[in-house]
Amino acid sequence: MSPTRVIAILLLIAAIVVLAIGIIYFTVQAGSLPSFMGRVANSSAHRSRRATAAVTLGVVLGIASLVAFSRSRSQAR
């Protein structure tokens, strides 16, 4: 397996994880989040800035993964 394909797979995994974190930030109230995600005691608000940042980063990582996959395919030819 080429190094470019390994990087593409790692970027894809990172994109999926970051998108999942962004969805968690959008759906779970700040008072119910785990402590490592920035729990705010007795809060019913959502962490919309963090959610937006996580989803944006996930999309960027997904695009980078697609670019890396396309480069690895062109190198194989």
Biotite code that builds the C-alpha atoms (Angstrom):
import biotite.structure as struc

atoms = struc.array([
    struc.Atom([0.000, 0.000, 0.000], chain_id="A", res_id=1, res_name="MET", atom_name="CA", element="C"),
    struc.Atom([1.351, 3.406, -0.932], chain_id="A", res_id=2, res_name="SER", atom_name="CA", element="C"),
    struc.Atom([2.011, 6.100, 1.686], chain_id="A", res_id=3, res_name="PRO", atom_name="CA", element="C"),
    struc.Atom([-0.505, 8.389, -0.030], chain_id="A", res_id=4, res_name="THR", atom_name="CA", element="C"),
    struc.Atom([-3.253, 5.797, 0.401], chain_id="A", res_id=5, res_name="ARG", atom_name="CA", element="C"),
    struc.Atom([-2.384, 5.397, 4.102], chain_id="A", res_id=6, res_name="VAL", atom_name="CA", element="C"),
    struc.Atom([-2.614, 9.165, 4.573], chain_id="A", res_id=7, res_name="ILE", atom_name="CA", element="C"),
    struc.Atom([-5.951, 9.205, 2.751], chain_id="A", res_id=8, res_name="ALA", atom_name="CA", element="C"),
    struc.Atom([-7.332, 6.478, 5.016], chain_id="A", res_id=9, res_name="ILE", atom_name="CA", element="C"),
    struc.Atom([-6.139, 8.304, 8.145], chain_id="A", res_id=10, res_name="LEU", atom_name="CA", element="C"),
    struc.Atom([-7.708, 11.545, 6.917], chain_id="A", res_id=11, res_name="LEU", atom_name="CA", element="C"),
    struc.Atom([-10.992, 9.748, 6.242], chain_id="A", res_id=12, res_name="LEU", atom_name="CA", element="C"),
    struc.Atom([-11.036, 8.239, 9.743], chain_id="A", res_id=13, res_name="ILE", atom_name="CA", element="C"),
    struc.Atom([-10.260, 11.641, 11.276], chain_id="A", res_id=14, res_name="ALA", atom_name="CA", element="C"),
    struc.Atom([-13.046, 13.249, 9.224], chain_id="A", res_id=15, res_name="ALA", atom_name="CA", element="C"),
    struc.Atom([-15.594, 10.706, 10.414], chain_id="A", res_id=16, res_name="ILE", atom_name="CA", element="C"),
    struc.Atom([-14.562, 11.139, 14.058], chain_id="A", res_id=17, res_name="VAL", atom_name="CA", element="C"),
    struc.Atom([-14.650, 14.943, 13.913], chain_id="A", res_id=18, res_name="VAL", atom_name="CA", element="C"),
    struc.Atom([-18.031, 14.938, 12.163], chain_id="A", res_id=19, res_name="LEU", atom_name="CA", element="C"),
    struc.Atom([-19.401, 12.638, 14.876], chain_id="A", res_id=20, res_name="ALA", atom_name="CA", element="C"),
    struc.Atom([-18.109, 15.021, 17.548], chain_id="A", res_id=21, res_name="ILE", atom_name="CA", element="C"),
    struc.Atom([-19.763, 17.938, 15.749], chain_id="A", res_id=22, res_name="GLY", atom_name="CA", element="C"),
    struc.Atom([-23.079, 16.095, 15.643], chain_id="A", res_id=23, res_name="ILE", atom_name="CA", element="C"),
    struc.Atom([-22.774, 15.331, 19.362], chain_id="A", res_id=24, res_name="ILE", atom_name="CA", element="C"),
    struc.Atom([-22.179, 19.017, 20.077], chain_id="A", res_id=25, res_name="TYR", atom_name="CA", element="C"),
    struc.Atom([-25.301, 19.948, 18.073], chain_id="A", res_id=26, res_name="PHE", atom_name="CA", element="C"),
    struc.Atom([-27.583, 17.374, 19.675], chain_id="A", res_id=27, res_name="THR", atom_name="CA", element="C"),
    struc.Atom([-26.506, 17.062, 23.328], chain_id="A", res_id=28, res_name="VAL", atom_name="CA", element="C"),
    struc.Atom([-27.060, 19.866, 25.820], chain_id="A", res_id=29, res_name="GLN", atom_name="CA", element="C"),
    struc.Atom([-23.925, 21.430, 27.331], chain_id="A", res_id=30, res_name="ALA", atom_name="CA", element="C"),
    struc.Atom([-24.851, 20.181, 30.804], chain_id="A", res_id=31, res_name="GLY", atom_name="CA", element="C"),
    struc.Atom([-25.040, 16.583, 29.583], chain_id="A", res_id=32, res_name="SER", atom_name="CA", element="C"),
    struc.Atom([-21.745, 16.463, 27.677], chain_id="A", res_id=33, res_name="LEU", atom_name="CA", element="C"),
    struc.Atom([-18.874, 14.347, 28.997], chain_id="A", res_id=34, res_name="PRO", atom_name="CA", element="C"),
    struc.Atom([-16.327, 16.354, 30.961], chain_id="A", res_id=35, res_name="SER", atom_name="CA", element="C"),
    struc.Atom([-13.602, 16.018, 28.307], chain_id="A", res_id=36, res_name="PHE", atom_name="CA", element="C"),
    struc.Atom([-15.890, 17.767, 25.808], chain_id="A", res_id=37, res_name="MET", atom_name="CA", element="C"),
    struc.Atom([-16.373, 20.885, 27.933], chain_id="A", res_id=38, res_name="GLY", atom_name="CA", element="C"),
    struc.Atom([-19.355, 20.187, 30.139], chain_id="A", res_id=39, res_name="ARG", atom_name="CA", element="C"),
    struc.Atom([-21.124, 23.233, 31.608], chain_id="A", res_id=40, res_name="VAL", atom_name="CA", element="C"),
    struc.Atom([-23.014, 22.362, 34.778], chain_id="A", res_id=41, res_name="ALA", atom_name="CA", element="C"),
    struc.Atom([-26.754, 23.099, 34.839], chain_id="A", res_id=42, res_name="ASN", atom_name="CA", element="C"),
    struc.Atom([-26.826, 24.391, 31.270], chain_id="A", res_id=43, res_name="SER", atom_name="CA", element="C"),
    struc.Atom([-29.523, 23.622, 28.721], chain_id="A", res_id=44, res_name="SER", atom_name="CA", element="C"),
    struc.Atom([-27.746, 25.411, 25.850], chain_id="A", res_id=45, res_name="ALA", atom_name="CA", element="C"),
    struc.Atom([-25.897, 23.718, 23.015], chain_id="A", res_id=46, res_name="HIS", atom_name="CA", element="C"),
    struc.Atom([-22.267, 24.302, 22.046], chain_id="A", res_id=47, res_name="ARG", atom_name="CA", element="C"),
    struc.Atom([-23.079, 25.638, 18.582], chain_id="A", res_id=48, res_name="SER", atom_name="CA", element="C"),
    struc.Atom([-19.723, 27.338, 17.907], chain_id="A", res_id=49, res_name="ARG", atom_name="CA", element="C"),
    struc.Atom([-17.799, 24.179, 18.707], chain_id="A", res_id=50, res_name="ARG", atom_name="CA", element="C"),
    struc.Atom([-20.271, 22.145, 16.686], chain_id="A", res_id=51, res_name="ALA", atom_name="CA", element="C"),
    struc.Atom([-19.909, 24.393, 13.663], chain_id="A", res_id=52, res_name="THR", atom_name="CA", element="C"),
    struc.Atom([-16.116, 24.309, 13.940], chain_id="A", res_id=53, res_name="ALA", atom_name="CA", element="C"),
    struc.Atom([-16.085, 20.516, 14.235], chain_id="A", res_id=54, res_name="ALA", atom_name="CA", element="C"),
    struc.Atom([-18.398, 19.991, 11.267], chain_id="A", res_id=55, res_name="VAL", atom_name="CA", element="C"),
    struc.Atom([-16.380, 22.442, 9.167], chain_id="A", res_id=56, res_name="THR", atom_name="CA", element="C"),
    struc.Atom([-13.121, 20.703, 10.089], chain_id="A", res_id=57, res_name="LEU", atom_name="CA", element="C"),
    struc.Atom([-14.699, 17.330, 9.307], chain_id="A", res_id=58, res_name="GLY", atom_name="CA", element="C"),
    struc.Atom([-15.729, 18.511, 5.849], chain_id="A", res_id=59, res_name="VAL", atom_name="CA", element="C"),
    struc.Atom([-12.238, 19.912, 5.180], chain_id="A", res_id=60, res_name="VAL", atom_name="CA", element="C"),
    struc.Atom([-10.645, 16.638, 6.291], chain_id="A", res_id=61, res_name="LEU", atom_name="CA", element="C"),
    struc.Atom([-13.079, 14.715, 4.094], chain_id="A", res_id=62, res_name="GLY", atom_name="CA", element="C"),
    struc.Atom([-12.148, 16.820, 1.063], chain_id="A", res_id=63, res_name="ILE", atom_name="CA", element="C"),
    struc.Atom([-8.447, 16.346, 1.835], chain_id="A", res_id=64, res_name="ALA", atom_name="CA", element="C"),
    struc.Atom([-9.066, 12.610, 2.032], chain_id="A", res_id=65, res_name="SER", atom_name="CA", element="C"),
    struc.Atom([-10.754, 12.615, -1.385], chain_id="A", res_id=66, res_name="LEU", atom_name="CA", element="C"),
    struc.Atom([-7.817, 14.530, -2.872], chain_id="A", res_id=67, res_name="VAL", atom_name="CA", element="C"),
    struc.Atom([-5.348, 12.069, -1.347], chain_id="A", res_id=68, res_name="ALA", atom_name="CA", element="C"),
    struc.Atom([-7.355, 9.102, -2.659], chain_id="A", res_id=69, res_name="PHE", atom_name="CA", element="C"),
    struc.Atom([-7.420, 10.583, -6.169], chain_id="A", res_id=70, res_name="SER", atom_name="CA", element="C"),
    struc.Atom([-3.665, 11.194, -6.073], chain_id="A", res_id=71, res_name="ARG", atom_name="CA", element="C"),
    struc.Atom([-2.993, 7.650, -4.934], chain_id="A", res_id=72, res_name="SER", atom_name="CA", element="C"),
    struc.Atom([-5.103, 6.312, -7.806], chain_id="A", res_id=73, res_name="ARG", atom_name="CA", element="C"),
    struc.Atom([-3.267, 8.463, -10.356], chain_id="A", res_id=74, res_name="SER", atom_name="CA", element="C"),
    struc.Atom([0.110, 7.303, -8.987], chain_id="A", res_id=75, res_name="GLN", atom_name="CA", element="C"),
    struc.Atom([-0.936, 3.652, -9.358], chain_id="A", res_id=76, res_name="ALA", atom_name="CA", element="C"),
    struc.Atom([-1.543, 4.047, -13.099], chain_id="A", res_id=77, res_name="ARG", atom_name="CA", element="C"),
])
